[in-house]
Amino acid sequence: MKEIGKLILVLTLICLAAAAALSQIEKLTREPIAQALREEKLKAIRKVLPEYDNEPDKESVSIVVGKDDSGKDIEKEYYIAKKGGDLVGVAFEGSSSEGYGGEIAVMIGVDKEDTINGIEIIKHAETPGLGSKITESVFLSIFKGRTLENTKWAVKKDGGDIDQITGATISPRAVVYAVDKELKRFSEHREEILEMVKMKKRDEGAPSSE
């Protein structure tokens, strides 16, 4: 019995040591991973927005834009771009689960006139050489300068204005759906978003009470 007790104690100590080591590793890697993810996001934001001199992800605003199928709030983050303190654009993410390989996620950037400045594909699993062409500039550039009002938001095969990729319709269709959906959502909540930006600016300019 004593031997069993010793064995249990040794195993317990080993488990505790392993748990402590894993916890330490997680702490050491948490910040670098978070920083790498931030850099990836900022890279996409830079590609889709007009030139800015602030940090859009640090001046973002989040609002509830609806509810999911289970009734839970859907919260959306909007990245605010400024130059010289003035708003120059807003970036936001969209997605569609209707890609050929599953979910396609896209970063969308609009200028202060709500015109698309650019889009960037940030996640996809489309077929290399076919659906994956949604990441190429030839396709992405089609969206620049478009608005909700000046575009029929569908691929040409479906009667819309967006050129599909030769041999691949499903992937472009999913991108168009994601962009159209998020443009409508942004338009619907635009005033609320801009009011939050103004409030944050006033708060930052208010004298400290300390």
ABEGO torsion letter per residue (X at the ends): XAAAAAAAAAAAAAAAAAAAAAAAAAAAAAAAAAAAAAAAAAAAAAAABBBBABBAAAABBBBBAEBBAAGBBBBBBBBBBBBGGBBAEBBBBBBBAABAAEBBBBBBBBBAAGBBAEBBBABBABBBGBAAAAABAAAAAAABGBBAAABBBBBAAAGBABBBBBGBAAAAAAAAAAAAAAAAAAAAAAAAAAAAAAAAAAAAABBBAX
